[in-house]
Amino acid sequence: MKRSGITHNPGFGTFRRLQVLRAWSVTPHMRRVILTGPELAGFSFYRHGLGPYVKLLVPPINLKDASWPRIGANGAIECPSDQRPSVRTYTVRDFDDALQELTVDFVLHGDEGPASRWAARAEPGDSIALLERGFSQPYGVDRYVFIGDHTALPAIAQSLENLPSDSRGQAVIWLKDAADKQPLRAPGGLSVNWLIRKQPVELSSLLRELDLPASAAGEYLFIWVGAEARLARALRAYAKDELRLPREQCSILNYWRHGFAEGSFERSG
Ligand SMILES: Cc1cc2nc3c(=O)[nH]c(=O)nc-3n(C[C@H](O)[C@H](O)[C@H](O)COP(=O)(O)OP(=O)(O)OC[C@H]3O[C@@H](n4cnc5c(N)ncnc54)[C@H](O)[C@@H]3O)c2cc1C
């Protein structure tokens, strides 16, 4: 039986132009943006998948055209060179089908990133577009381990909220600033540890927070990670070489890479 995997939505690749309905700061470095628009109709949201995500087409600064970007006769996106979007990956933090409202939480890491810059200034009526993507779907898990930094907080929060209430395991989330902690709703059997570190977290200090091998013996363990590429790589090696976990028991993604814009590095290498 296939027990897990990254699953594509049936609507994979569906393109939708949306507008900002509301935007506000949830914590000092996290801005929540609610998107809506007639093109959201039929959006496929897998609430019980782990970390459902989309590709956002972020407009250049100050572009406020509800018909952007235009679709040409052959179905391809047509943009003049000064209107080309930056394509960035974001979690669907929530989706309200009745209200047709899609929630995305953006880490504000500075103005050098087009998505962070856009989110910091987002206001009602602003345009953005998305392409539907996928989520992780593990089955028959005895014990979950979620590991992530600030960028993975939306995915971990979304996943914990929607796991079956008898789920067990732990989540470790690290932040640079304690003020960015958020209250999380998790099943009673799933503990949440926050690490507050100004500097990048090393694998060794992370492993001190976890008790993986001993308590995982004989259980179907599933590890979900969203982190900066260097730590994600170290965790991938640890899961394979030390824990001897097969690939289908892991979803370990490079969520971002220090010094590189999205599109210029691999997600899972
Ligand atoms: C499946 C998936 C889901 C994701 N979900 C979310 C989400 O819900 N919310 C969220 O905020 N992010 C999320 N991310 C991470 C997000 O895609 C990256 O942080 C992305 O690089 C941000 O784009 P940008 O345009 O702001 O910066 P880019 O143009 O990609 O990068 C510009 C510079 O900023 C640096 N940088 C990028 N991100 C960070 C950061 N977080 N902290 C410090 N420096 C950074 C880069 O190293 C680069 O030097 C997700 C990633 C994946 C793969």
The ligand as a MOL file (V3000), in Angstrom:
LIG
                    3D

  0  0  0     0  0            999 V3000
M  V30 BEGIN CTAB
M  V30 COUNTS 53 58 0 0 0
M  V30 BEGIN ATOM
M  V30 1 C 5.6480 24.4170 -0.0510 0
M  V30 2 C 6.1130 25.7660 0.4960 0
M  V30 3 C 5.2410 26.5240 1.2600 0
M  V30 4 C 5.6650 27.7550 1.7750 0
M  V30 5 N 4.7700 28.4780 2.5380 0
M  V30 6 C 5.1440 29.6880 3.0280 0
M  V30 7 C 4.2060 30.4720 3.7800 0
M  V30 8 O 3.0450 30.1010 3.9670 0
M  V30 9 N 4.6360 31.6620 4.2720 0
M  V30 10 C 5.9350 32.1240 4.0610 0
M  V30 11 O 6.2590 33.2250 4.5200 0
M  V30 12 N 6.8140 31.4120 3.3250 0
M  V30 13 C 6.4550 30.2170 2.7960 0
M  V30 14 N 7.3360 29.4860 2.0500 0
M  V30 15 C 8.6950 30.0460 1.8380 0
M  V30 16 C 8.7190 31.1270 0.7380 0
M  V30 17 O 8.3150 30.5220 -0.4820 0
M  V30 18 C 10.1660 31.6840 0.5980 0
M  V30 19 O 10.5620 32.3200 1.7880 0
M  V30 20 C 10.2930 32.6200 -0.6000 0
M  V30 21 O 11.6670 32.6850 -0.9350 0
M  V30 22 C 9.8040 34.0240 -0.3130 0
M  V30 23 O 9.8720 34.7730 -1.5260 0
M  V30 24 P 10.3920 36.2910 -1.5600 0
M  V30 25 O 10.0010 36.8390 -2.8860 0
M  V30 26 O 9.9450 37.0260 -0.3390 0
M  V30 27 O 11.9860 36.1460 -1.4630 0
M  V30 28 P 12.9690 35.6110 -2.6370 0
M  V30 29 O 12.9820 36.5520 -3.7870 0
M  V30 30 O 12.6850 34.1840 -2.9260 0
M  V30 31 O 14.3790 35.7130 -1.8890 0
M  V30 32 C 15.0570 36.9670 -1.7700 0
M  V30 33 C 16.1010 36.8480 -0.6570 0
M  V30 34 O 15.4210 36.6850 0.5800 0
M  V30 35 C 15.9080 35.5160 1.2540 0
M  V30 36 N 14.7790 34.8890 1.9480 0
M  V30 37 C 13.7190 34.2320 1.4190 0
M  V30 38 N 12.8790 33.8210 2.3950 0
M  V30 39 C 13.4270 34.2280 3.5630 0
M  V30 40 C 13.0390 34.1320 4.9260 0
M  V30 41 N 11.9090 33.5440 5.2920 0
M  V30 42 N 13.8310 34.6760 5.8640 0
M  V30 43 C 14.9930 35.3140 5.5300 0
M  V30 44 N 15.4130 35.4520 4.2460 0
M  V30 45 C 14.6430 34.9220 3.2750 0
M  V30 46 C 16.5020 34.6270 0.1530 0
M  V30 47 O 17.5310 33.8190 0.6960 0
M  V30 48 C 17.0440 35.6570 -0.8300 0
M  V30 49 O 18.3320 36.0650 -0.4310 0
M  V30 50 C 6.9680 28.2590 1.5160 0
M  V30 51 C 7.8330 27.4880 0.7160 0
M  V30 52 C 7.4050 26.2480 0.2270 0
M  V30 53 C 8.3460 25.4250 -0.6150 0
M  V30 END ATOM
M  V30 BEGIN BOND
M  V30 1 1 1 2
M  V30 2 1 2 3
M  V30 3 2 2 52
M  V30 4 2 3 4
M  V30 5 1 4 5
M  V30 6 1 4 50
M  V30 7 2 5 6
M  V30 8 1 6 7
M  V30 9 1 6 13
M  V30 10 2 7 8
M  V30 11 1 7 9
M  V30 12 1 9 10
M  V30 13 2 10 11
M  V30 14 1 10 12
M  V30 15 2 12 13
M  V30 16 1 13 14
M  V30 17 1 14 15
M  V30 18 1 14 50
M  V30 19 1 15 16
M  V30 20 1 16 17
M  V30 21 1 16 18
M  V30 22 1 18 19
M  V30 23 1 18 20
M  V30 24 1 20 21
M  V30 25 1 20 22
M  V30 26 1 22 23
M  V30 27 1 23 24
M  V30 28 2 24 25
M  V30 29 1 24 26
M  V30 30 1 24 27
M  V30 31 1 27 28
M  V30 32 2 28 29
M  V30 33 1 28 30
M  V30 34 1 28 31
M  V30 35 1 31 32
M  V30 36 1 32 33
M  V30 37 1 33 34
M  V30 38 1 33 48
M  V30 39 1 34 35
M  V30 40 1 35 36
M  V30 41 1 35 46
M  V30 42 1 36 37
M  V30 43 1 36 45
M  V30 44 2 37 38
M  V30 45 1 38 39
M  V30 46 1 39 40
M  V30 47 2 39 45
M  V30 48 1 40 41
M  V30 49 2 40 42
M  V30 50 1 42 43
M  V30 51 2 43 44
M  V30 52 1 44 45
M  V30 53 1 46 47
M  V30 54 1 46 48
M  V30 55 1 48 49
M  V30 56 2 50 51
M  V30 57 1 51 52
M  V30 58 1 52 53
M  V30 END BOND
M  V30 END CTAB
M  END
